[in-house]
Amino acid sequence: MNGPILVFGAMGQLGQEVMALAKARDIEAIGYNRARADVTDFAAVKTAILAVRPRLVLNAAAYTAVDRAETEPEAAYAANAVGAETVARAAAIQQVPIVQISTDYVFDGTKRGAYVETDPIAPLGVYGQTKAAGEAMVRQAHPRHFILRTAWVYGRFGANFLKTVLRLSRERAELRIVADQRGCPTATQDLAEAVFAIDRALAGGIEAPGTYHFAGNGATTWHGFASAIVEAEAQATGRRPKVSAIATADYPTPARRPANSELNSSLFASVFGYRARDWQTRARETVTMLLKETRAET
């Protein structure tokens, strides 16, 4: 099928990355933000799909405020479950494949080693529960689905951990960062590339719908991630605040986080021929890019 890639949630950090990379690659993509098409509004989503006639739909719209979700479960469920089903159902009517973004938070973090797609899910909080519900609803609504579970997403757009560490490193002499949660930092650039890899596979006649893990190559802790960010910044600015390791118990949050969020992405690599860059390289590249943008603005 010809036509563009249609992106719901085009103003989120992944949506903006997909749109920017598509433009740079001459890949036709059309983005809809919430004001233009709320994913919980079936009529609006169906109208958008009929108007665009896409070859692939990416649902990057989500409620991602993990802690706030504990007190706003209805809002989280609306975006992450109802919204996912709405997009999948509307896409199914037009027989357009869908990429649905999900999360490592569907797991409870008790496994030793990296999670694979067949591991049982057991989300700890509302955010993970609503994303898990969204997965189930997408599977039921649309056979041509590609659910991508990812983790610790960061990039040049939107709010994320890497940008927060850069800001705090300018404001504080010491950063206290949790060191007993482990995961795979994932650059939005790599996640966008994964979407394009699915698009290429479909264009080549490869039909392999299902649930896949896709995350940055390699694993670390939040403390390790923050240390790498600070070191990358120090190479450019000479500023190097102390990064101190703390336990999860020292930084209580409304939502429980999985202690282990490491995802095994080998299935995606074997089917679609793309693997994310190692997280250290991508983190350095992102820091360098953001520092250049900051200098250009001043």
C-alpha positions as CSV (number, residue, x, y, z in Angstrom):
1,M,0.0,0.0,0.0
2,N,1.3,3.5,-0.9
3,G,0.6,6.5,1.2
4,P,2.4,8.1,4.1
5,I,3.1,7.0,7.6
6,L,0.4,8.5,9.9
7,V,1.7,9.5,13.4
8,F,-0.7,10.0,16.3
9,G,0.9,11.8,19.2
10,A,3.1,13.8,16.8
11,M,4.1,16.4,19.5
12,G,5.5,13.8,22.0
13,Q,9.2,13.1,22.1
14,L,9.0,10.1,19.9
15,G,6.4,11.6,17.5
16,Q,8.6,14.7,17.0
17,E,11.6,12.5,16.4
18,V,9.8,10.4,13.8
19,M,8.5,13.4,12.0
20,A,12.0,15.1,12.0
21,L,13.8,12.0,10.7
22,A,11.1,11.3,8.1
23,K,11.6,14.8,6.7
24,A,15.4,14.3,6.7
25,R,15.0,11.0,4.9
26,D,12.3,12.1,2.4
27,I,10.0,9.6,4.0
28,E,6.4,10.8,3.7
29,A,4.8,11.2,7.2
30,I,1.9,13.1,8.4
31,G,1.5,13.9,12.1
32,Y,-1.6,14.5,14.2
33,N,-1.4,16.0,17.7
34,R,-4.1,15.6,20.4
35,A,-5.8,18.8,19.3
36,R,-6.2,17.6,15.8
37,A,-7.2,14.0,16.6
38,D,-7.6,12.8,20.2
39,V,-6.9,9.1,20.2
40,T,-9.8,8.4,22.5
41,D,-12.2,9.9,19.9
42,F,-13.0,7.1,17.4
43,A,-14.7,9.4,14.9
44,A,-11.7,11.7,14.8
45,V,-9.2,8.9,14.4
46,K,-11.2,7.2,11.7
47,T,-11.6,10.5,9.9
48,A,-7.9,11.0,10.0
49,I,-7.1,7.6,8.6
50,L,-9.6,8.0,5.9
51,A,-8.2,11.4,4.9
52,V,-4.6,10.4,5.0
53,R,-4.9,6.9,3.6
54,P,-1.6,5.8,5.2
55,R,0.4,2.7,4.6
56,L,1.3,2.5,8.3
57,V,-0.1,4.0,11.5
58,L,2.1,4.8,14.5
59,N,0.4,5.3,17.8
60,A,2.9,7.3,19.9
61,A,0.2,9.0,21.9
62,A,0.3,8.1,25.6
63,Y,-0.2,9.2,29.2
64,T,3.4,8.9,30.5
65,A,3.3,10.6,33.9
66,V,4.1,7.5,35.8
67,D,3.7,8.9,39.3
68,R,0.7,11.1,38.5
69,A,-1.1,8.1,37.1
70,E,-1.4,6.7,40.6
71,T,-3.9,9.5,41.3
72,E,-5.3,9.9,37.8
73,P,-6.0,6.3,36.8
74,E,-9.0,7.2,34.6
75,A,-6.9,9.6,32.5
76,A,-4.1,7.1,32.2
77,Y,-6.5,4.3,31.2
78,A,-8.2,6.6,28.6
79,A,-5.0,7.4,26.8
80,N,-3.1,4.2,27.2
81,A,-5.8,1.6,26.9
82,V,-8.9,3.2,25.3
83,G,-6.8,5.3,23.0
84,A,-4.7,2.3,21.9
85,E,-7.8,0.3,21.1
86,T,-9.4,3.2,19.3
87,V,-6.5,3.6,16.9
88,A,-6.2,-0.1,16.4
89,R,-9.9,-0.6,15.6
90,A,-9.9,2.4,13.2
91,A,-6.8,1.1,11.5
92,A,-8.2,-2.4,11.2
93,I,-11.3,-1.1,9.4
94,Q,-9.0,0.2,6.7
95,Q,-6.7,-2.8,6.9
96,V,-3.7,-0.6,7.7
97,P,-1.0,-2.1,10.0
98,I,-0.4,-0.3,13.3
99,V,2.7,0.2,15.5
100,Q,1.8,0.6,19.1
101,I,4.4,1.8,21.6
102,S,4.4,0.0,25.0
103,T,6.7,-0.2,27.9
104,D,9.1,-2.2,30.2
105,Y,6.7,-1.2,33.0
106,V,4.4,-4.1,32.1
107,F,7.0,-6.3,34.0
108,D,7.5,-6.3,37.8
109,G,11.3,-6.3,37.6
110,T,11.9,-9.5,39.6
111,K,13.5,-11.5,36.8
112,R,17.3,-12.0,36.7
113,G,18.5,-11.2,33.3
114,A,16.8,-9.5,30.3
115,Y,13.1,-9.9,29.7
116,V,11.9,-11.6,26.5
117,E,8.6,-11.2,24.8
118,T,7.1,-14.5,26.2
119,D,7.9,-13.6,29.9
120,P,4.7,-13.1,31.9
121,I,3.7,-9.6,32.6
122,A,2.9,-8.3,36.1
123,P,2.8,-4.4,36.2
124,L,3.5,-2.8,39.5
125,G,1.5,0.5,39.1
126,V,-1.3,2.2,37.2
127,Y,0.9,3.3,34.3
128,G,2.1,-0.2,33.6
129,Q,-1.3,-1.7,34.1
130,T,-2.9,0.7,31.6
131,K,-0.2,0.1,29.0
132,A,-0.7,-3.7,29.5
133,A,-4.4,-3.2,29.0
134,G,-3.7,-1.3,25.8
135,E,-1.5,-4.1,24.5
136,A,-4.3,-6.6,25.0
137,M,-6.9,-4.4,23.4
138,V,-4.7,-3.8,20.4
139,R,-4.1,-7.5,19.9
140,Q,-7.8,-8.2,20.0
141,A,-8.8,-5.2,17.8
142,H,-6.3,-5.6,14.9
143,P,-4.4,-8.7,13.7
144,R,-1.8,-6.6,11.8
145,H,-0.3,-5.1,15.0
146,F,3.3,-4.4,15.9
147,I,3.6,-3.8,19.7
148,L,7.0,-2.3,20.6
149,R,7.9,-2.5,24.3
150,T,10.7,0.0,25.0
151,A,12.4,1.5,28.0
152,W,14.0,4.6,29.5
153,V,13.3,6.7,26.4
154,Y,15.2,9.9,25.9
155,G,16.1,12.3,23.0
156,R,16.3,15.8,21.8
157,F,12.6,16.5,22.0
158,G,10.2,16.7,25.0
159,A,11.0,16.1,28.7
160,N,13.2,13.1,29.6
161,F,15.8,11.9,32.1
162,L,18.8,12.9,30.0
163,K,17.6,16.5,29.6
164,T,16.7,16.7,33.4
165,V,20.3,15.5,34.3
166,L,21.7,18.2,32.0
167,R,19.6,20.9,33.7
168,L,20.4,19.7,37.2
169,S,24.1,19.5,36.4
170,R,24.1,23.2,35.7
171,E,22.2,24.0,39.0
172,R,23.8,21.6,41.5
173,A,27.2,20.5,42.7
174,E,25.9,17.0,43.5
175,L,23.3,14.8,41.9
176,R,21.8,12.0,43.9
177,I,20.7,9.2,41.5
178,V,19.1,5.8,42.1
179,A,21.5,3.0,41.5
180,D,19.5,-0.2,42.2
181,Q,17.1,0.0,39.2
182,R,18.5,-1.4,36.0
183,G,17.4,-0.9,32.4
184,C,18.2,-0.1,28.8
185,P,18.3,3.6,27.9
186,T,16.7,4.0,24.5
187,A,17.2,7.0,22.2
188,T,14.2,8.2,20.3
189,Q,16.4,8.2,17.2
190,D,16.7,4.4,17.5
191,L,13.1,3.9,18.3
192,A,12.1,6.0,15.2
193,E,14.5,3.8,13.2
194,A,12.7,0.8,14.5
195,V,9.4,2.1,13.1
196,F,11.0,2.7,9.7
197,A,12.5,-0.8,9.8
198,I,8.9,-2.2,10.2
199,D,7.8,0.0,7.4
200,R,10.5,-1.3,5.1
201,A,9.7,-4.9,6.0
202,L,6.1,-4.4,5.2
203,A,7.0,-2.8,1.9
204,G,9.1,-5.9,1.2
205,G,6.3,-8.2,1.8
206,I,7.4,-9.4,5.3
207,E,4.3,-9.9,7.5
208,A,5.4,-10.6,11.0
209,P,2.9,-9.0,13.4
210,G,3.3,-9.5,17.1
211,T,4.9,-8.1,20.3
212,Y,8.5,-7.1,20.2
213,H,11.1,-5.7,22.6
214,F,13.1,-2.8,21.3
215,A,15.5,-0.9,23.6
216,G,19.0,0.6,23.6
217,N,21.8,-1.8,23.3
218,G,23.3,-2.6,26.7
219,A,22.0,-2.1,30.2
220,T,22.9,0.2,33.1
221,T,21.4,1.8,36.2
222,W,19.9,5.3,36.5
223,H,23.1,6.2,38.3
224,G,25.2,4.8,35.5
225,F,23.1,6.6,32.9
226,A,23.4,9.9,34.8
227,S,27.2,9.5,35.2
228,A,27.6,9.0,31.4
229,I,25.5,12.1,30.7
230,V,27.5,14.2,33.1
231,E,30.8,12.9,31.7
232,A,29.7,13.6,28.1
233,E,28.8,17.2,29.1
234,A,32.1,17.6,31.0
235,Q,34.0,16.8,27.8
236,A,32.4,19.9,26.2
237,T,32.0,22.3,29.2
238,G,34.4,21.1,31.9
239,R,31.6,21.1,34.3
240,R,31.5,17.9,36.3
241,P,29.2,17.7,39.4
242,K,29.4,14.8,41.7
243,V,27.0,11.9,40.9
244,S,26.2,10.0,44.1
245,A,24.5,6.6,44.2
246,I,21.4,6.2,46.3
247,A,18.9,3.4,46.8
248,T,15.3,3.4,45.6
249,A,14.3,3.6,49.3
250,D,16.2,6.9,49.6
251,Y,14.0,8.4,46.9
252,P,10.4,7.3,47.5
253,T,7.9,7.9,44.7
254,P,4.1,7.4,44.4
255,A,4.6,4.6,41.8
256,R,6.7,1.6,42.3
257,R,9.4,1.0,39.6
258,P,10.6,-2.4,38.5
259,A,14.1,-3.1,39.8
260,N,15.0,-4.8,36.5
261,S,13.7,-3.3,33.2
262,E,16.3,-4.9,30.9
263,L,14.8,-5.9,27.6
264,N,16.2,-8.5,25.2
265,S,15.8,-7.0,21.7
266,S,17.2,-9.9,19.7
267,L,13.9,-11.0,18.2
268,F,13.3,-7.6,16.7
269,A,16.8,-7.6,15.2
270,S,16.3,-11.0,13.7
271,V,13.0,-10.2,12.1
272,F,13.5,-6.6,11.0
273,G,17.3,-6.4,10.6
274,Y,17.8,-3.4,12.9
275,R,19.4,-3.1,16.4
276,A,19.7,0.0,18.4
277,R,23.2,1.6,18.9
278,D,24.9,1.0,22.2
279,W,23.3,3.4,24.8
280,Q,26.6,5.1,25.7
281,T,27.2,6.2,22.1
282,R,23.7,7.5,21.6
283,A,23.7,9.3,25.0
284,R,27.0,11.1,24.0
285,E,25.6,12.0,20.6
286,T,22.4,13.4,22.2
287,V,24.3,15.4,24.8
288,T,26.5,16.9,22.1
289,M,23.5,17.8,19.9
290,L,21.6,19.5,22.8
291,L,24.7,21.5,23.8
292,K,25.1,22.7,20.3
293,E,21.5,23.7,20.1
294,T,21.9,25.6,23.5
295,R,25.0,27.4,22.2
296,A,23.2,28.3,19.0
297,E,20.3,29.9,21.0
298,T,22.6,32.1,23.1
